């Protein structure tokens, strides 16, 4: 290996690059001293500068080497010796709080450079195979080779347990398409259904009770649907193993990728969105605990920043609802963030109906109440003029905030039907009345969704700014519409989407709006110049399985569309020029991601957001970054030095 080739040998012993560099620095300094003695004061000054310069260069080289750290290479094969392509090789740091992962190539080979040192756990994982783990002791300047042999699962129970949620909820058989649509829409968006925590066998009564408890966080099924879906869950999640073969799509593109993860938080943390700051740090909003989690990716340090208190009960203006107990302990419910050009982050506080300005340098906050009857400020973006725009989902509105004047206005969106008009009119009043009886869900008992279902709300969800003309575009999740707001005249125009459940759209550089279809597992392309749609079905892992894309974003350099695939523990990459998808399997089971952001060096980052976090395989959330070329860089560095 390249590291071994760079080692120097003295007296039959292997000398590390660090000791070799230090010895070279001392020798350079000694030569300079000798030159000083021989050639006098002028040479002495020159020699001293030369010695310091050589030492500095050697220390820079040393630091560069240490940044590369330890390295592992090897091959992942089956018991018969055949290569396993697309397998994940993961390395944990000694504290088990960080993990790095690469993917094997067509020959089963892998190469990874890691900053971790000490007693390290290393795991090989591939779909349809049993994990293989080893523990190695590695120093920062050490290279090692580690091969893995994977074996098939010993029994059907173990094989079933390793499958993603998509395989387990594919067992659910609905009598009508409308019931299945309601289930996908209302029961999959805060967490997976079908993972080890949510597929536990229960009686019909227990499932009905569970669904009714989820109504406390806006899972809005009608009363007949609750009964029917409860019966489907009772019979579908029967504890019997699932037989499925998954194919995540091993390709040369996948073999070039590398994944970094930083574990943090509590088993009850609910980190909704993560944003990238101009300082290169990741900022995650813990909606349940009224705090920000801040990751310095260079040092690995993670900070907790508490939001200031507010004169509201726990649960904020939604205190009358039975929010997930133990997860929601705050009053603000920080949801989404966007950073302005001056470095200020603007935060939508869903539970307190406020917008908050956060200065990442001084760690100070300023709070702005959203006027009127605004309920649940949600996704937030900033336009080219520095104006802050955000959706307000529960009251069918869009907010506008000017940081220069600190003026905020709220615009009512079209009602989209009589019963949605009733919701827009009565919901704020009923919510205030329900607050008189904390956590009793009086609002839901009085709601007409009991006989009509979730369609009683329009639910303006995602929002983005057209880079071509500065217009504001939003998606109505339940009304199946996208809309355009003229930022000068505030004129609104809406369009029906060909696929249902448009969630969080994003623009590409050409002014094309890309929209995930959550309810139908699709991707929609909307040309704002011609007002025309194209639709694409996301690839499933197996027959009868489906996908629930929560959010997407467009890479600023490649213009590829990156999509969260929250039902199958992966991220998808769509290349518009070829209309092809590339799958990136996640190193951790129960992967639920929200907004995706891009670093300056091209990494794709987010945070684990399953509610509750203890349902994730790691038991806590994590920040996660995919470097599409990171594994290739590791491989090139190790093979070519």
Secondary structure, DSSP 8 states (H G I E B T S, - for coil): -HHHHH-EEETTEEE-HHHHHHHHHHHHHHHHHHHHHHH-HHHHHHHHHHHHHHHHHHHHHHHHHHHH-EEEEEEEEETTS-B-TT-EEEEE-TTSSEEEEEE--TTSEEEEEES--EEEEEEEE-TTS--EEEEEEE-TT-EEE--EEE---SSHHHHHHTS-HHHHHTT---SSHHHHHHHHHHHSSSS-SSSTTT-----HHHHHHHHHHHGGGT----HHHHHHHHHHHHHH--S------------HHHHT-EEEEEE-S-TT--EEEEEE-TTS-EEEEETTTTEEEEE-TTT--EEEEE----SS-TTGGGTTS---TTT---SS-EEEEEE-TTSEEEEEETTTTEEEEEETTTTEEEEEE--TT---EEEEEE-TTSEEEEEEGGGTEEEEEETTTTEEEEEE----SHHHHHHHHHHHHHHHHHTTSTTS-HHHHT-THHHH-GGG---EEEEEE-TTT--EEEEETTTTEEEEE-TTT--EEEEE-SSS-B-B-EE-TTSEEEEEETTTTEEEEEETTTTEEEEEE---SSTT------BEEE-TTT--EEEEETTTTEEEEEETTTTEEEEEE-SSSS--B---EE-TTS-EEEEB--SSGGGSTTSS-EEEEEETTHHHHHHHHHHH-
